[in-house]
Amino acid sequence: MKTTHSGIIETVKDKTVAAIKGTGNIFQATVDTVTQALTTTIKDTGKVGTSVTDTIASVAGGAIRGAVHVGADLGHATKGVMIGVLRGTKQTGTAVLDTIRHTAHIAIRDTAEVGGDLGAAATGLVTGAIEGVKKMGVSAEDAAAAAADGALKAAGKVGGTAVDTVRKAFSKPIKGVKIVLKEPELAKAA
């Protein structure tokens, strides 16, 4: 796998497209592609610490672009991205919440860049976070709040309409979990 940012994005995009077309199962194809890509890239490059966040950004971005390319449901795709990231990084404890927040931020940013459905993407991210932490000793509420926080911060950088769309996605409980929203940090004028 290519180890440059754009190389990873393109490789993961292509693998996501092939997996979705091959299986027809958007969720499982995305989980498998993201998990495998993260595991391989982190192992091959020996990345640790902050550079893992760059790898997550590249892999998540490629998966989002692949899903949009084939017209896949972004709710299923982003749920798969979140679970794939959690499996691929195998983080535990507090680091898991940081990983969830970062993954949600990247996924919403990239969904906006490619003109995807922000509401579906936001809902999928929270669903993936809730399901992804079941065996990690992290509460579903904390996972949902971290995903919502990352999604809202990214939407805040995109603009008011994006914030409204993401906020609306969190207005009802997801998987039985009520989402507690923080205000997004909007870009400040210099």
N, C-alpha and C positions, 0 to 999 in steps of 0.2 A: 504494500500500500504506500502511495506517495505520502511523504511526511511534511510537505508544505501545507500551509493553511488552505490555499485554493485547491491543491492536489487532493487533500483529504475530502474537502467539500464535494468535488467532482466525483471522486471514487465512491463515496457514500451515496451520493445522489444516484449514480448509475446502478449501484447494488440495490438500493431501495426500489428503484423503478423495476429492475429485473425481478426482485423478490415479490413485489406486489402483483406484477403481471403474471408471474409464475404460479403463485398460490391463490391469488384473489383475496387473501386475508390480510387486510391493511394493517391491523393491529399486530398480529404475530410476525408478519414480514418486517415491520418496523422494529419491534423488540429484538428480533434475531439479528437484523442488520446492525443496529446501533450497539448492541451488546458485543458482537463479534468485532466490529470496527474499533470500539473503545479498547477492548481487551488487547487486540493486536497492536494498535497504535501505541498505547501506553507501554506495552511490553517491548516492542521493537525500538522505541525511541528512548526508553528508560526515563520518561518524563515523570517528575514528581512535583509536588507543591503547586505553585501558581500556574505552571505550564499545563497541568491537567485541565485547568479551566479553559485554556486555549483549545485543547484537544476536544473537550466537551462541546465548545462552541462550533468547531469545525464539523464534528460528527452530527450534532443536532441540526446545524444549518444544512448539511447535505441531505439529511433525511427529510427535512421540511421541504426542500426544493424538489426532491424526488417525488414526494407525495403530491405536491401541487402539480408537478409535471404530468402525472397520470390522472389528475382530477380526483384524487382520493379524498375521503372524508377526513378533514384535519382533526376532528375530535378523536377518531381512532388512531390517527398517525401520531398526534402529540402525546396521547396516552402511552403509545408504544415507545416514543422517544424517552419519556420520563422513566418508564420501567426499565428500558434498555440502558439508560445512563446509570440508574441505581445499581443494576446488575453488573454493568461493565466496570464501574468504579469500586463496587463493593465497600462503600463508605458506611461507617456506623456512628451513632451518637450525634453530637452537634454538627459534625462535618456533613452529615446527611442533609440537614436543613439548609446549610449553605449550598450544597450541590443542587438541591431542589430549587432553591431561590434562583441560582445562577441559570439552571436549565430552563426554567420558566421565562426568565428575562430574555435569554437568547432565542427561545422558540417564538415568543411574541414579537420580538424585534424582526426576526427573519420572516415570520408570517406576514407582517406588515410590509416588508420590503418586496415580497413577491405577490402582494395583493390577495392573500388568503383570508379565510373567514376567522377573524380574531375571536369571536364569541365561541365558536366550536373549538378552536385551538386552546383557549383559556380553560374551558370546561374539561377537555381531554387531559390537560396538564394536571389539574387538581385531581381528577379521577386516577390518573397514573401515580401521582404522589401518594394518595390514600392507599391504593392497592400495593404500591411498591414498598411501603414501610411496614407492612403487616408482621413480618418476622424479624424486624430490626430493633424492636424496643423503643420505637418512636411513635407517639400518639398520632392518630389520624387527623386530629384537630391541628396539631403543630405542623404536620406535613401539608395540610390544606392551606393553612395560613402562610406558610413559606412560599408555596406555589403561587398563591394569590398575590403576595407581596412582590415577588419577582415579576409576575405578569403585569401588575399595575404600574410598577416602576418603568418597565419597558414601554407600556402604553402611554405613560406620561411624557416620554421623550418623543413619541410619535405625534401626539396631539389630543385635543379635547374629545373628538369623535371616538378615537381609539379607547380613551379612558372610559367613556360612557358605554361603549360596547363591551369592554372587559368587565366593568362594574356590573352591568346588567347580567352577564353570564354567571356572576357570583351572587345574584339576588335571592336565589333559592338554594336550599341544601343540595349538596352533591354527594351521592352515595350515603345519604343520611347525616352528613356533616355540615353544620352551619358554618359558612365562611365569615371570618372576622376580618374586615378590610381596614387597612391603614390608608391614609391619604398618600397618593403618589407624589414623588418628588418631581415637580415640573422643572423644566430647564429654566434657569434664572438668567435674566438679561445682564450682560457684563457692564 
